[in-house]
Amino acid sequence: MIDGKKYGEDGNTFSVRIPKVEASATVRVKVENDYGYDEESSELTVKRKPEFTKGLKDVTVLEEEQLDMAINIVGTPTPNLRMFHNGNEVEASARIKITKESTETYHMVSYHNLPRIA
């Protein structure tokens, strides 16, 4: 037990359980005794598979309406995003915009006639 906290100990090796780390953290260890102290630090990166936190929803629009579909995804490193329409990959164009609003939110907006999306 150190500073009232329980650590796993095996000879000179200590293990510390970190309850939850999102994507990254700095881990710092300090040691000291009557003769001095030392410290080390390292960067911890948690790899995470891609996951939808907000997926696609069914939508109905009129032929001349603008279509805006949004999704939220997480993953480390940041996942690559590809969208498909009837099995064909949707490419950005003058009529179709695929934008990244934040690290997690993407939008696909189709302007004008929906049938020509792909």
C-alpha positions in Angstrom: 0.0 0.0 0.0 1.3 3.4 -1.0 -0.3 6.7 0.1 -3.3 4.7 1.2 -3.8 3.1 -2.3 -3.4 -0.5 -3.0 -1.1 -1.5 -5.8 -0.1 -4.9 -7.2 3.5 -5.7 -6.1 5.9 -8.4 -7.3 9.4 -7.8 -5.9 10.5 -4.4 -7.4 7.6 -4.4 -9.9 4.4 -2.5 -9.2 1.3 -2.5 -11.3 -1.4 0.2 -11.3 -4.8 -0.3 -12.7 -6.2 2.8 -14.5 -10.0 2.6 -14.5 -10.8 4.4 -17.8 -8.8 6.2 -20.4 -10.7 7.6 -23.4 -8.2 8.0 -26.3 -4.9 9.0 -24.7 -3.4 10.1 -21.4 0.0 10.9 -19.9 1.1 8.4 -17.3 3.6 9.7 -14.8 5.3 7.7 -12.1 7.3 9.2 -9.2 9.5 7.3 -6.8 11.2 8.5 -3.7 13.0 7.4 -0.6 15.2 9.0 2.1 18.0 9.5 -0.5 16.1 11.3 -3.3 13.5 10.8 -6.0 13.1 10.1 -9.7 10.2 10.2 -12.1 9.2 8.9 -15.5 6.3 9.6 -17.9 5.0 8.1 -21.1 2.1 8.7 -23.4 -0.7 6.1 -23.4 -2.8 5.7 -26.5 -5.9 3.5 -26.5 -6.7 1.9 -29.8 -10.5 1.6 -30.4 -12.3 -0.1 -33.3 -14.7 2.1 -35.3 -18.2 2.3 -33.9 -21.3 4.3 -34.7 -22.6 6.4 -31.8 -25.4 7.8 -34.1 -26.1 5.8 -37.2 -28.1 6.4 -40.3 -31.9 6.7 -40.1 -34.5 6.0 -42.8 -35.5 9.2 -44.5 -38.1 10.3 -47.1 -37.6 13.5 -49.2 -39.3 15.0 -52.2 -37.3 14.8 -55.5 -36.2 18.5 -55.4 -35.5 18.6 -51.7 -32.0 18.7 -50.1 -31.0 15.5 -48.4 -28.8 15.8 -45.3 -27.7 12.6 -43.6 -25.6 12.8 -40.4 -23.7 10.1 -38.5 -21.5 10.1 -35.5 -18.5 7.7 -35.3 -15.7 7.1 -32.8 -12.4 5.2 -33.2 -8.7 5.6 -32.5 -7.0 6.3 -34.8 -9.8 8.3 -36.5 -11.6 5.9 -38.9 -11.7 6.6 -42.7 -15.3 7.2 -43.8 -16.8 5.9 -47.1 -20.5 6.2 -48.1 -22.4 4.1 -50.5 -25.7 4.4 -52.4 -27.1 1.1 -53.8 -23.7 -0.5 -53.6 -21.9 2.3 -55.4 -19.4 4.5 -53.5 -20.7 8.1 -53.2 -18.1 10.7 -54.3 -18.1 14.3 -53.4 -19.1 16.6 -56.3 -20.8 19.9 -57.0 -24.1 18.2 -56.0 -22.9 16.1 -53.1 -20.9 17.4 -50.2 -19.4 15.0 -47.6 -18.2 17.1 -44.6 -16.6 16.4 -41.3 -18.3 18.7 -38.7 -16.2 17.5 -35.8 -14.0 14.5 -34.8 -17.1 12.4 -34.6 -19.8 14.0 -36.8 -20.0 13.6 -40.6 -22.7 14.9 -43.0 -23.6 13.9 -46.5 -25.7 16.6 -48.2 -27.2 16.0 -51.7 -28.5 19.0 -53.5 -31.3 19.0 -56.0 -32.5 15.7 -57.6 -32.1 12.7 -55.4 -32.2 10.0 -58.2 -28.8 11.2 -59.5 -27.0 10.7 -56.2 -24.6 8.0 -57.5 
